[in-house]
Amino acid sequence: PSLRHEDVACCSRMAKSTNHTAHNQSYKNHRNGIKKQDALKKGQKRTLKGMDPKFLRNLRFAKKWNGKGRASSEE
């Protein structure tokens, strides 16, 4: 029995490789140490991006009129 071309082609294909693996990632992360996100350096402040727009608008007005609103002008 002779082998046809289609039979040979199907058996000689390479196996598929994996698309993603977590191998070595934990080691790489721990080499320099996993840093805390909470600690901000001097002169840095936390970004307001992604926060509630209604809250941010009120925050702007609160900062603008802090200490010089109705209560302080009546005295």
All heavy atoms as a GROMACS GRO file, in nm:
protein
  603
    1PRO      N    1   0.083  -0.118   0.000
    1PRO     CA    2   0.000   0.000   0.000
    1PRO      C    3   0.088   0.125   0.000
    1PRO      O    4   0.166   0.146   0.090
    1PRO     CB    5  -0.081  -0.009   0.126
    1PRO     CG    6  -0.010  -0.108   0.212
    1PRO     CD    7   0.068  -0.193   0.123
    2SER      N    8   0.071   0.205  -0.102
    2SER     CA    9   0.151   0.328  -0.112
    2SER      C   10   0.078   0.442  -0.041
    2SER      O   11  -0.045   0.449  -0.038
    2SER     CB   12   0.174   0.363  -0.258
    2SER     OG   13   0.049   0.391  -0.319
    3LEU      N   14   0.155   0.533   0.016
    3LEU     CA   15   0.098   0.649   0.084
    3LEU      C   16   0.067   0.759  -0.016
    3LEU      O   17   0.147   0.788  -0.104
    3LEU     CB   18   0.196   0.703   0.189
    3LEU     CG   19   0.222   0.613   0.308
    3LEU    CD1   20   0.331   0.672   0.395
    3LEU    CD2   21   0.095   0.596   0.389
    4ARG      N   22  -0.049   0.817  -0.003
    4ARG     CA   23  -0.083   0.929  -0.089
    4ARG      C   24  -0.024   1.057  -0.031
    4ARG      O   25   0.015   1.063   0.085
    4ARG     CB   26  -0.235   0.944  -0.097
    4ARG     CG   27  -0.299   0.825  -0.169
    4ARG     CD   28  -0.446   0.850  -0.185
    4ARG     NE   29  -0.507   0.888  -0.056
    4ARG     CZ   30  -0.621   0.842  -0.012
    4ARG    NH1   31  -0.691   0.757  -0.084
    4ARG    NH2   32  -0.670   0.880   0.103
    5HIS      N   33  -0.019   1.161  -0.113
    5HIS     CA   34   0.039   1.289  -0.072
    5HIS      C   35  -0.038   1.350   0.046
    5HIS      O   36   0.020   1.406   0.138
    5HIS     CB   37   0.041   1.387  -0.190
    5HIS     CG   38   0.098   1.521  -0.154
    5HIS    ND1   39   0.231   1.538  -0.124
    5HIS    CD2   40   0.040   1.643  -0.141
    5HIS    CE1   41   0.252   1.664  -0.094
    5HIS    NE2   42   0.137   1.731  -0.105
    6GLU      N   43  -0.172   1.338   0.048
    6GLU     CA   44  -0.253   1.394   0.155
    6GLU      C   45  -0.222   1.327   0.289
    6GLU      O   46  -0.221   1.391   0.393
    6GLU     CB   47  -0.402   1.378   0.124
    6GLU     CG   48  -0.450   1.455   0.003
    6GLU     CD   49  -0.431   1.378  -0.126
    6GLU    OE1   50  -0.428   1.255  -0.121
    6GLU    OE2   51  -0.419   1.442  -0.232
    7ASP      N   52  -0.198   1.196   0.289
    7ASP     CA   53  -0.169   1.124   0.412
    7ASP      C   54  -0.037   1.170   0.472
    7ASP      O   55  -0.024   1.183   0.594
    7ASP     CB   56  -0.165   0.974   0.386
    7ASP     CG   57  -0.301   0.919   0.346
    7ASP    OD1   58  -0.402   0.985   0.380
    7ASP    OD2   59  -0.306   0.813   0.281
    8VAL      N   60   0.062   1.193   0.390
    8VAL     CA   61   0.194   1.234   0.439
    8VAL      C   62   0.187   1.377   0.493
    8VAL      O   63   0.244   1.408   0.596
    8VAL     CB   64   0.298   1.225   0.325
    8VAL    CG1   65   0.431   1.282   0.371
    8VAL    CG2   66   0.314   1.082   0.280
    9ALA      N   67   0.112   1.464   0.426
    9ALA     CA   68   0.104   1.604   0.466
    9ALA      C   69   0.038   1.621   0.603
    9ALA      O   70   0.078   1.704   0.682
    9ALA     CB   71   0.030   1.685   0.361
   10CYS      N   72  -0.064   1.540   0.631
   10CYS     CA   73  -0.135   1.557   0.757
   10CYS      C   74  -0.051   1.514   0.876
   10CYS      O   75  -0.064   1.567   0.984
   10CYS     CB   76  -0.267   1.482   0.756
   10CYS     SG   77  -0.250   1.305   0.786
   11CYS      N   78   0.038   1.421   0.859
   11CYS     CA   79   0.116   1.369   0.971
   11CYS      C   80   0.244   1.449   0.995
   11CYS      O   81   0.301   1.442   1.102
   11CYS     CB   82   0.151   1.222   0.946
   11CYS     SG   83   0.005   1.119   0.930
   12SER      N   84   0.292   1.523   0.896
   12SER     CA   85   0.419   1.593   0.911
   12SER      C   86   0.403   1.738   0.955
   12SER      O   87   0.500   1.810   0.961
   12SER     CB   88   0.495   1.588   0.778
   12SER     OG   89   0.423   1.659   0.680
   13ARG      N   90   0.281   1.782   0.984
   13ARG     CA   91   0.261   1.919   1.030
   13ARG      C   92   0.316   1.936   1.170
   13ARG      O   93   0.317   1.844   1.250
   13ARG     CB   94   0.113   1.955   1.031
   13ARG     CG   95   0.056   1.973   0.894
   13ARG     CD   96  -0.085   2.025   0.903
   13ARG     NE   97  -0.146   2.023   0.772
   13ARG     CZ   98  -0.271   1.990   0.747
   13ARG    NH1   99  -0.350   1.956   0.846
   13ARG    NH2  100  -0.317   1.992   0.624
   14MET      N  101   0.359   2.060   1.199
   14MET     CA  102   0.411   2.089   1.333
   14MET      C  103   0.295   2.105   1.430
   14MET      O  104   0.186   2.147   1.392
   14MET     CB  105   0.493   2.217   1.330
   14MET     CG  106   0.622   2.204   1.255
   14MET     SD  107   0.714   2.357   1.251
   14MET     CE  108   0.733   2.391   1.423
   15ALA      N  109   0.320   2.075   1.555
   15ALA     CA  110   0.218   2.093   1.658
   15ALA      C  111   0.201   2.242   1.685
   15ALA      O  112   0.295   2.319   1.674
   15ALA     CB  113   0.259   2.022   1.785
   16LYS      N  114   0.080   2.281   1.720
   16LYS     CA  115   0.053   2.421   1.750
   16LYS      C  116   0.114   2.457   1.885
   16LYS      O  117   0.110   2.379   1.979
   16LYS     CB  118  -0.097   2.447   1.753
   16LYS     CG  119  -0.162   2.437   1.618
   16LYS     CD  120  -0.307   2.476   1.626
   16LYS     CE  121  -0.372   2.471   1.490
   16LYS     NZ  122  -0.512   2.510   1.496
   17SER      N  123   0.168   2.577   1.893
   17SER     CA  124   0.226   2.622   2.019
   17SER      C  125   0.122   2.700   2.099
   17SER      O  126   0.022   2.747   2.043
   17SER     CB  127   0.348   2.711   1.993
   17SER     OG  128   0.309   2.824   1.920
   18THR      N  129   0.149   2.719   2.228
   18THR     CA  130   0.053   2.791   2.312
   18THR      C  131   0.062   2.940   2.282
   18THR      O  132   0.167   2.993   2.247
   18THR     CB  133   0.083   2.769   2.461
   18THR    OG1  134   0.217   2.813   2.487
   18THR    CG2  135   0.071   2.623   2.498
   19ASN      N  136  -0.051   3.009   2.296
   19ASN     CA  137  -0.055   3.152   2.271
   19ASN      C  138  -0.008   3.233   2.391
   19ASN      O  139   0.043   3.343   2.375
   19ASN     CB  140  -0.197   3.195   2.235
   19ASN     CG  141  -0.238   3.141   2.101
   19ASN    OD1  142  -0.156   3.132   2.011
   19ASN    ND2  143  -0.364   3.103   2.088
   20HIS      N  144  -0.028   3.182   2.512
   20HIS     CA  145   0.009   3.258   2.631
   20HIS      C  146   0.044   3.164   2.744
   20HIS      O  147  -0.017   3.059   2.760
   20HIS     CB  148  -0.106   3.348   2.674
   20HIS     CG  149  -0.080   3.417   2.804
   20HIS    ND1  150   0.008   3.520   2.815
   20HIS    CD2  151  -0.129   3.396   2.928
   20HIS    CE1  152   0.012   3.560   2.941
   20HIS    NE2  153  -0.070   3.486   3.011
   21THR      N  154   0.142   3.204   2.823
   21THR     CA  155   0.176   3.129   2.942
   21THR      C  156   0.224   3.224   3.049
   21THR      O  157   0.279   3.331   3.018
   21THR     CB  158   0.284   3.022   2.913
   21THR    OG1  159   0.316   2.956   3.034
   21THR    CG2  160   0.410   3.083   2.856
   22ALA      N  161   0.204   3.191   3.175
   22ALA     CA  162   0.247   3.275   3.286
   22ALA      C  163   0.384   3.231   3.338
   22ALA      O  164   0.427   3.277   3.444
   22ALA     CB  165   0.144   3.270   3.398
   23HIS      N  166   0.452   3.146   3.265
   23HIS     CA  167   0.581   3.095   3.308
   23HIS      C  168   0.681   3.208   3.324
   23HIS      O  169   0.692   3.295   3.237
   23HIS     CB  170   0.633   2.994   3.204
   23HIS     CG  171   0.772   2.945   3.234
   23HIS    ND1  172   0.799   2.862   3.337
   23HIS    CD2  173   0.890   2.971   3.172
   23HIS    CE1  174   0.930   2.836   3.339
   23HIS    NE2  175   0.986   2.901   3.239
   24ASN      N  176   0.751   3.213   3.435
   24ASN     CA  177   0.860   3.306   3.464
   24ASN      C  178   0.812   3.448   3.499
   24ASN      O  179   0.893   3.531   3.537
   24ASN     CB  180   0.957   3.315   3.345
   24ASN     CG  181   1.093   3.362   3.386
   24ASN    OD1  182   1.140   3.329   3.494
   24ASN    ND2  183   1.157   3.440   3.301
   25GLN      N  184   0.684   3.478   3.488
   25GLN     CA  185   0.638   3.614   3.513
   25GLN      C  186   0.647   3.650   3.661
   25GLN      O  187   0.688   3.760   3.695
   25GLN     CB  188   0.493   3.631   3.464
   25GLN     CG  189   0.475   3.609   3.316
   25GLN     CD  190   0.569   3.693   3.233
   25GLN    OE1  191   0.581   3.812   3.251
   25GLN    NE2  192   0.639   3.628   3.140
   26SER      N  193   0.613   3.558   3.748
   26SER     CA  194   0.621   3.585   3.891
   26SER      C  195   0.765   3.607   3.934
   26SER      O  196   0.795   3.695   4.014
   26SER     CB  197   0.560   3.467   3.968
   26SER     OG  198   0.567   3.491   4.106
   27TYR      N  199   0.855   3.530   3.878
   27TYR     CA  200   0.999   3.545   3.907
   27TYR      C  201   1.048   3.683   3.865
   27TYR      O  202   1.116   3.753   3.939
   27TYR     CB  203   1.078   3.436   3.835
   27TYR     CG  204   1.226   3.457   3.839
   27TYR    CD1  205   1.300   3.433   3.956
   27TYR    CD2  206   1.295   3.502   3.727
   27TYR    CE1  207   1.435   3.453   3.960
   27TYR    CE2  208   1.430   3.522   3.730
   27TYR     CZ  209   1.502   3.498   3.847
   27TYR     OH  210   1.637   3.518   3.850
   28LYS      N  211   1.008   3.726   3.744
   28LYS     CA  212   1.051   3.856   3.693
   28LYS      C  213   0.995   3.970   3.778
   28LYS      O  214   1.064   4.069   3.802
   28LYS     CB  215   1.007   3.873   3.547
   28LYS     CG  216   1.088   3.788   3.453
   28LYS     CD  217   1.061   3.804   3.305
   28LYS     CE  218   0.940   3.877   3.265
   28LYS     NZ  219   0.916   3.878   3.120
   29ASN      N  220   0.870   3.955   3.825
   29ASN     CA  221   0.811   4.059   3.908
   29ASN      C  222   0.880   4.072   4.042
   29ASN      O  223   0.893   4.182   4.095
   29ASN     CB  224   0.661   4.032   3.930
   29ASN     CG  225   0.582   4.052   3.804
   29ASN    OD1  226   0.621   4.129   3.718
   29ASN    ND2  227   0.471   3.983   3.792
   30HIS      N  228   0.924   3.960   4.099
   30HIS     CA  229   0.985   3.963   4.231
   30HIS      C  230   1.132   4.000   4.228
   30HIS      O  231   1.190   4.028   4.332
   30HIS     CB  232   0.966   3.828   4.301
   30HIS     CG  233   0.830   3.809   4.357
   30HIS    ND1  234   0.723   3.765   4.281
   30HIS    CD2  235   0.780   3.830   4.481
   30HIS    CE1  236   0.615   3.759   4.357
   30HIS    NE2  237   0.647   3.797   4.477
   31ARG      N  238   1.196   3.999   4.112
   31ARG     CA  239   1.338   4.033   4.105
   31ARG      C  240   1.364   4.174   4.156
   31ARG      O  241   1.459   4.197   4.230
   31ARG     CB  242   1.390   4.020   3.962
   31ARG     CG  243   1.426   3.880   3.925
   31ARG     CD  244   1.494   3.876   3.791
   31ARG     NE  245   1.626   3.937   3.800
   31ARG     CZ  246   1.711   3.947   3.698
   31ARG    NH1  247   1.676   3.900   3.581
   31ARG    NH2  248   1.827   4.002   3.713
   32ASN      N  249   1.281   4.268   4.116
   32ASN     CA  250   1.297   4.406   4.162
   32ASN      C  251   1.205   4.437   4.280
   32ASN      O  252   1.200   4.551   4.325
   32ASN     CB  253   1.267   4.504   4.048
   32ASN     CG  254   1.365   4.488   3.936
   32ASN    OD1  255   1.484   4.471   3.960
   32ASN    ND2  256   1.317   4.491   3.813
   33GLY      N  257   1.131   4.341   4.326
   33GLY     CA  258   1.039   4.362   4.436
   33GLY      C  259   0.908   4.419   4.387
   33GLY      O  260   0.907   4.500   4.295
   34ILE      N  261   0.798   4.376   4.445
   34ILE     CA  262   0.668   4.429   4.406
   34ILE      C  263   0.643   4.552   4.491
   34ILE      O  264   0.637   4.545   4.613
   34ILE     CB  265   0.558   4.323   4.425
   34ILE    CG1  266   0.587   4.204   4.336
   34ILE    CG2  267   0.422   4.381   4.395
   34ILE    CD1  268   0.489   4.092   4.348
   35LYS      N  269   0.630   4.667   4.425
   35LYS     CA  270   0.619   4.795   4.495
   35LYS      C  271   0.475   4.819   4.539
   35LYS      O  272   0.381   4.771   4.479
   35LYS     CB  273   0.661   4.909   4.403
   35LYS     CG  274   0.798   4.894   4.341
   35LYS     CD  275   0.907   4.911   4.442
   35LYS     CE  276   1.044   4.925   4.380
   35LYS     NZ  277   1.087   4.815   4.297
   36LYS      N  278   0.461   4.898   4.643
   36LYS     CA  279   0.329   4.941   4.689
   36LYS      C  280   0.279   5.052   4.598
   36LYS      O  281   0.353   5.144   4.564
   36LYS     CB  282   0.335   4.993   4.831
   36LYS     CG  283   0.334   4.889   4.939
   36LYS     CD  284   0.337   4.956   5.073
   36LYS     CE  285   0.235   4.894   5.165
   36LYS     NZ  286   0.237   4.957   5.298
   37GLN      N  287   0.152   5.049   4.560
   37GLN     CA  288   0.093   5.152   4.477
   37GLN      C  289   0.057   5.275   4.560
   37GLN      O  290   0.047   5.384   4.506
   37GLN     CB  291  -0.033   5.098   4.409
   37GLN     CG  292  -0.005   4.997   4.301
   37GLN     CD  293   0.044   5.063   4.175
   37GLN    OE1  294   0.006   5.174   4.142
   37GLN    NE2  295   0.129   4.994   4.102
   38ASP      N  296   0.033   5.258   4.691
   38ASP     CA  297  -0.020   5.366   4.773
   38ASP      C  298   0.080   5.479   4.793
   38ASP      O  299   0.041   5.595   4.803
   38ASP     CB  300  -0.063   5.312   4.909
   38ASP     CG  301  -0.176   5.211   4.896
   38ASP    OD1  302  -0.246   5.216   4.795
   38ASP    OD2  303  -0.191   5.128   4.986
   39ALA      N  304   0.208   5.446   4.803
   39ALA     CA  305   0.307   5.548   4.837
   39ALA      C  306   0.336   5.636   4.716
   39ALA      O  307   0.387   5.589   4.615
   39ALA     CB  308   0.434   5.480   4.885
   40LEU      N  309   0.303   5.764   4.728
   40LEU     CA  310   0.334   5.861   4.623
   40LEU      C  311   0.462   5.935   4.662
   40LEU      O  312   0.485   5.963   4.779
   40LEU     CB  313   0.220   5.961   4.606
   40LEU     CG  314   0.090   5.907   4.548
   40LEU    CD1  315  -0.016   6.015   4.547
   40LEU    CD2  316   0.111   5.855   4.409
   41LYS      N  317   0.542   5.967   4.563
   41LYS     CA  318   0.665   6.039   4.591
   41LYS      C  319   0.635   6.186   4.618
   41LYS      O  320   0.526   6.235   4.591
   41LYS     CB  321   0.760   6.027   4.472
   41LYS     CG  322   0.810   5.885   4.452
   41LYS     CD  323   0.906   5.877   4.338
   41LYS     CE  324   0.952   5.733   4.320
   41LYS     NZ  325   1.034   5.716   4.202
   42LYS      N  326   0.732   6.257   4.669
   42LYS     CA  327   0.716   6.398   4.703
   42LYS      C  328   0.684   6.478   4.576
   42LYS      O  329   0.751   6.462   4.474
   42LYS     CB  330   0.845   6.449   4.765
   42LYS     CG  331   0.836   6.588   4.820
   42LYS     CD  332   0.965   6.627   4.888
   42LYS     CE  333   0.958   6.768   4.940
   42LYS     NZ  334   1.084   6.809   5.002
   43GLY      N  335   0.583   6.560   4.583
   43GLY     CA  336   0.545   6.641   4.469
   43GLY      C  337   0.444   6.576   4.376
   43GLY      O  338   0.394   6.639   4.284
   44GLN      N  339   0.410   6.451   4.400
   44GLN     CA  340   0.313   6.382   4.316
   44GLN      C  341   0.176   6.387   4.382
   44GLN      O  342   0.165   6.393   4.505
   44GLN     CB  343   0.351   6.236   4.295
   44GLN     CG  344   0.472   6.214   4.209
   44GLN     CD  345   0.499   6.065   4.192
   44GLN    OE1  346   0.470   5.985   4.280
   44GLN    NE2  347   0.556   6.029   4.079
   45LYS      N  348   0.071   6.384   4.301
   45LYS     CA  349  -0.064   6.372   4.356
   45LYS      C  350  -0.143   6.273   4.273
   45LYS      O  351  -0.116   6.254   4.155
   45LYS     CB  352  -0.134   6.507   4.364
   45LYS     CG  353  -0.156   6.576   4.232
   45LYS     CD  354  -0.228   6.707   4.257
   45LYS     CE  355  -0.274   6.768   4.127
   45LYS     NZ  356  -0.348   6.892   4.148
   46ARG      N  357  -0.239   6.211   4.337
   46ARG     CA  358  -0.318   6.108   4.272
   46ARG      C  359  -0.405   6.168   4.162
   46ARG      O  360  -0.462   6.276   4.178
   46ARG     CB  361  -0.406   6.037   4.375
   46ARG     CG  362  -0.472   5.913   4.318
   46ARG     CD  363  -0.512   5.811   4.421
   46ARG     NE  364  -0.416   5.780   4.524
   46ARG     CZ  365  -0.314   5.697   4.509
   46ARG    NH1  366  -0.292   5.642   4.394
   46ARG    NH2  367  -0.234   5.670   4.610
   47THR      N  368  -0.415   6.099   4.050
   47THR     CA  369  -0.491   6.148   3.936
   47THR      C  370  -0.642   6.140   3.964
   47THR      O  371  -0.688   6.053   4.037
   47THR     CB  372  -0.458   6.067   3.810
   47THR    OG1  373  -0.532   6.119   3.701
   47THR    CG2  374  -0.493   5.921   3.827
   48LEU      N  375  -0.715   6.234   3.906
   48LEU     CA  376  -0.860   6.237   3.921
   48LEU      C  377  -0.930   6.177   3.799
   48LEU      O  378  -1.052   6.179   3.790
   48LEU     CB  379  -0.907   6.382   3.941
   48LEU     CG  380  -0.849   6.453   4.064
   48LEU    CD1  381  -0.897   6.596   4.069
   48LEU    CD2  382  -0.886   6.381   4.192
   49LYS      N  383  -0.851   6.125   3.706
   49LYS     CA  384  -0.908   6.068   3.584
   49LYS      C  385  -0.991   5.944   3.618
   49LYS      O  386  -0.948   5.858   3.695
   49LYS     CB  387  -0.794   6.028   3.490
   49LYS     CG  388  -0.840   5.985   3.353
   49LYS     CD  389  -0.723   5.938   3.270
   49LYS     CE  390  -0.636   6.053   3.228
   49LYS     NZ  391  -0.531   6.013   3.134
   50GLY      N  392  -1.110   5.936   3.562
   50GLY     CA  393  -1.196   5.821   3.585
   50GLY      C  394  -1.288   5.835   3.704
   50GLY      O  395  -1.370   5.746   3.729
   51MET      N  396  -1.276   5.945   3.778
   51MET     CA  397  -1.364   5.965   3.893
   51MET      C  398  -1.497   6.024   3.846
   51MET      O  399  -1.509   6.074   3.734
   51MET     CB  400  -1.299   6.057   3.996
   51MET     CG  401  -1.181   5.992   4.066
   51MET     SD  402  -1.105   6.098   4.187
   51MET     CE  403  -1.225   6.097   4.316
   52ASP      N  404  -1.597   6.021   3.934
   52ASP     CA  405  -1.732   6.068   3.903
   52ASP      C  406  -1.730   6.217   3.867
   52ASP      O  407  -1.683   6.299   3.946
   52ASP     CB  408  -1.821   6.044   4.025
   52ASP     CG  409  -1.965   6.080   3.999
   52ASP    OD1  410  -2.007   6.074   3.883
   52ASP    OD2  411  -2.037   6.113   4.096
   53PRO      N  412  -1.779   6.255   3.746
   53PRO     CA  413  -1.774   6.396   3.704
   53PRO      C  414  -1.852   6.490   3.796
   53PRO      O  415  -1.810   6.603   3.819
   53PRO     CB  416  -1.837   6.394   3.565
   53PRO     CG  417  -1.843   6.254   3.523
   53PRO     CD  418  -1.834   6.169   3.644
   54LYS      N  419  -1.964   6.443   3.848
   54LYS     CA  420  -2.044   6.527   3.938
   54LYS      C  421  -1.965   6.557   4.066
   54LYS      O  422  -1.965   6.670   4.116
   54LYS     CB  423  -2.174   6.454   3.971
   54LYS     CG  424  -2.275   6.534   4.048
   54LYS     CD  425  -2.404   6.456   4.063
   54LYS     CE  426  -2.506   6.532   4.145
   54LYS     NZ  427  -2.627   6.453   4.167
   55PHE      N  428  -1.897   6.457   4.116
   55PHE     CA  429  -1.813   6.474   4.235
   55PHE      C  430  -1.698   6.570   4.207
   55PHE      O  431  -1.666   6.658   4.288
   55PHE     CB  432  -1.759   6.338   4.281
   55PHE     CG  433  -1.655   6.348   4.388
   55PHE    CD1  434  -1.691   6.374   4.519
   55PHE    CD2  435  -1.521   6.334   4.358
   55PHE    CE1  436  -1.595   6.384   4.619
   55PHE    CE2  437  -1.424   6.344   4.457
   55PHE     CZ  438  -1.462   6.369   4.587
   56LEU      N  439  -1.634   6.557   4.091
   56LEU     CA  440  -1.520   6.642   4.056
   56LEU      C  441  -1.563   6.789   4.041
   56LEU      O  442  -1.488   6.880   4.080
   56LEU     CB  443  -1.454   6.593   3.926
   56LEU     CG  444  -1.384   6.459   3.936
   56LEU    CD1  445  -1.329   6.418   3.802
   56LEU    CD2  446  -1.273   6.465   4.039
   57ARG      N  447  -1.681   6.811   3.982
   57ARG     CA  448  -1.731   6.948   3.967
   57ARG      C  449  -1.753   7.010   4.105
   57ARG      O  450  -1.713   7.125   4.129
   57ARG     CB  451  -1.860   6.945   3.886
   57ARG     CG  452  -1.921   7.080   3.861
   57ARG     CD  453  -2.042   7.067   3.770
   57ARG     NE  454  -2.124   7.186   3.774
   57ARG     CZ  455  -2.100   7.294   3.700
   57ARG    NH1  456  -1.995   7.297   3.619
   57ARG    NH2  457  -2.179   7.398   3.707
   58ASN      N  458  -1.814   6.936   4.196
   58ASN     CA  459  -1.836   6.985   4.331
   58ASN      C  460  -1.703   7.008   4.402
   58ASN      O  461  -1.688   7.105   4.477
   58ASN     CB  462  -1.923   6.886   4.408
   58ASN     CG  463  -1.965   6.941   4.542
   58ASN    OD1  464  -2.009   7.054   4.551
   58ASN    ND2  465  -1.948   6.862   4.646
   59LEU      N  466  -1.607   6.922   4.377
   59LEU     CA  467  -1.474   6.935   4.439
   59LEU      C  468  -1.406   7.064   4.395
   59LEU      O  469  -1.344   7.134   4.475
   59LEU     CB  470  -1.389   6.814   4.400
   59LEU     CG  471  -1.250   6.806   4.460
   59LEU    CD1  472  -1.258   6.782   4.609
   59LEU    CD2  473  -1.171   6.695   4.395
   60ARG      N  474  -1.421   7.098   4.266
   60ARG     CA  475  -1.361   7.222   4.214
   60ARG      C  476  -1.421   7.344   4.284
   60ARG      O  477  -1.348   7.434   4.325
   60ARG     CB  478  -1.384   7.233   4.064
   60ARG     CG  479  -1.288   7.155   3.981
   60ARG     CD  480  -1.273   7.212   3.842
   60ARG     NE  481  -1.398   7.258   3.781
   60ARG     CZ  482  -1.474   7.183   3.702
   60ARG    NH1  483  -1.439   7.059   3.674
   60ARG    NH2  484  -1.584   7.233   3.649
   61PHE      N  485  -1.553   7.347   4.297
   61PHE     CA  486  -1.617   7.459   4.364
   61PHE      C  487  -1.580   7.464   4.512
   61PHE      O  488  -1.561   7.572   4.568
   61PHE     CB  489  -1.770   7.452   4.348
   61PHE     CG  490  -1.816   7.490   4.212
   61PHE    CD1  491  -1.874   7.397   4.128
   61PHE    CD2  492  -1.801   7.620   4.165
   61PHE    CE1  493  -1.916   7.432   4.001
   61PHE    CE2  494  -1.842   7.657   4.039
   61PHE     CZ  495  -1.900   7.562   3.956
   62ALA      N  496  -1.570   7.348   4.576
   62ALA     CA  497  -1.533   7.344   4.717
   62ALA      C  498  -1.392   7.399   4.738
   62ALA      O  499  -1.366   7.474   4.832
   62ALA     CB  500  -1.542   7.201   4.769
   63LYS      N  501  -1.300   7.366   4.648
   63LYS     CA  502  -1.163   7.418   4.658
   63LYS      C  503  -1.160   7.569   4.631
   63LYS      O  504  -1.086   7.643   4.696
   63LYS     CB  505  -1.072   7.346   4.558
   63LYS     CG  506  -1.034   7.207   4.598
   63LYS     CD  507  -0.945   7.144   4.494
   63LYS     CE  508  -0.902   7.005   4.533
   63LYS     NZ  509  -0.821   6.942   4.428
   64LYS      N  510  -1.242   7.612   4.535
   64LYS     CA  511  -1.242   7.752   4.495
   64LYS      C  512  -1.293   7.842   4.607
   64LYS      O  513  -1.239   7.949   4.633
   64LYS     CB  514  -1.330   7.769   4.370
   64LYS     CG  515  -1.338   7.909   4.316
   64LYS     CD  516  -1.423   7.912   4.190
   64LYS     CE  517  -1.433   8.052   4.133
   64LYS     NZ  518  -1.517   8.056   4.013
   65TRP      N  519  -1.401   7.799   4.674
   65TRP     CA  520  -1.465   7.883   4.776
   65TRP      C  521  -1.432   7.841   4.918
   65TRP      O  522  -1.496   7.885   5.012
   65TRP     CB  523  -1.617   7.881   4.756
   65TRP     CG  524  -1.657   7.937   4.624
   65TRP    CD1  525  -1.702   7.868   4.517
   65TRP    CD2  526  -1.650   8.073   4.584
   65TRP    NE1  527  -1.725   7.951   4.411
   65TRP    CE2  528  -1.694   8.079   4.450
   65TRP    CE3  529  -1.611   8.192   4.647
   65TRP    CZ2  530  -1.700   8.198   4.380
   65TRP    CZ3  531  -1.617   8.310   4.576
   65TRP    CH2  532  -1.661   8.313   4.443
   66ASN      N  533  -1.330   7.760   4.937
   66ASN     CA  534  -1.294   7.712   5.070
   66ASN      C  535  -1.246   7.829   5.156
   66ASN      O  536  -1.145   7.892   5.127
   66ASN     CB  537  -1.184   7.606   5.059
   66ASN     CG  538  -1.158   7.537   5.191
   66ASN    OD1  539  -1.240   7.544   5.281
   66ASN    ND2  540  -1.044   7.474   5.200
   67GLY      N  541  -1.320   7.858   5.264
   67GLY     CA  542  -1.279   7.964   5.356
   67GLY      C  543  -1.326   8.102   5.318
   67GLY      O  544  -1.303   8.197   5.390
   68LYS      N  545  -1.394   8.119   5.204
   68LYS     CA  546  -1.442   8.252   5.164
   68LYS      C  547  -1.585   8.244   5.110
   68LYS      O  548  -1.618   8.304   5.010
   68LYS     CB  549  -1.349   8.318   5.065
   68LYS     CG  550  -1.310   8.233   4.946
   68LYS     CD  551  -1.210   8.304   4.860
   68LYS     CE  552  -1.157   8.213   4.752
   68LYS     NZ  553  -1.061   8.274   4.668
   69GLY      N  554  -1.668   8.167   5.178
   69GLY     CA  555  -1.807   8.152   5.136
   69GLY      C  556  -1.898   8.245   5.213
   69GLY      O  557  -1.856   8.348   5.267
   70ARG      N  558  -2.026   8.211   5.221
   70ARG     CA  559  -2.126   8.292   5.288
   70ARG      C  560  -2.095   8.307   5.437
   70ARG      O  561  -2.109   8.416   5.493
   70ARG     CB  562  -2.264   8.225   5.274
   70ARG     CG  563  -2.363   8.312   5.204
   70ARG     CD  564  -2.497   8.248   5.197
   70ARG     NE  565  -2.493   8.104   5.207
   70ARG     CZ  566  -2.596   8.030   5.242
   70ARG    NH1  567  -2.708   8.084   5.273
   70ARG    NH2  568  -2.587   7.899   5.247
   71ALA      N  569  -2.054   8.201   5.500
   71ALA     CA  570  -2.034   8.202   5.644
   71ALA      C  571  -1.927   8.303   5.685
   71ALA      O  572  -1.943   8.378   5.781
   71ALA     CB  573  -1.997   8.065   5.694
   72SER      N  574  -1.816   8.309   5.612
   72SER     CA  575  -1.707   8.399   5.651
   72SER      C  576  -1.738   8.545   5.617
   72SER      O  577  -1.690   8.636   5.683
   72SER     CB  578  -1.578   8.356   5.585
   72SER     OG  579  -1.591   8.361   5.444
   73SER      N  580  -1.820   8.572   5.514
   73SER     CA  581  -1.851   8.709   5.476
   73SER      C  582  -1.955   8.773   5.570
   73SER      O  583  -1.960   8.894   5.584
   73SER     CB  584  -1.901   8.715   5.332
   73SER     OG  585  -2.023   8.644   5.320
   74GLU      N  586  -2.038   8.692   5.636
   74GLU     CA  587  -2.139   8.744   5.728
   74GLU      C  588  -2.079   8.791   5.860
   74GLU      O  589  -2.135   8.874   5.928
   74GLU     CB  590  -2.246   8.638   5.756
   74GLU     CG  591  -2.333   8.610   5.636
   74GLU     CD  592  -2.430   8.494   5.663
   74GLU    OE1  593  -2.421   8.434   5.770
   74GLU    OE2  594  -2.513   8.466   5.575
   75GLU      N  595  -1.966   8.740   5.896
   75GLU     CA  596  -1.905   8.774   6.026
   75GLU      C  597  -1.851   8.914   6.030
   75GLU      O  598  -1.815   8.978   5.942
   75GLU     CB  599  -1.791   8.675   6.057
   75GLU     CG  600  -1.843   8.537   6.083
   75GLU     CD  601  -1.729   8.440   6.106
   75GLU    OE1  602  -1.618   8.483   6.140
   75GLU    OE2  603  -1.752   8.318   6.089
   0.00000   0.00000   0.00000
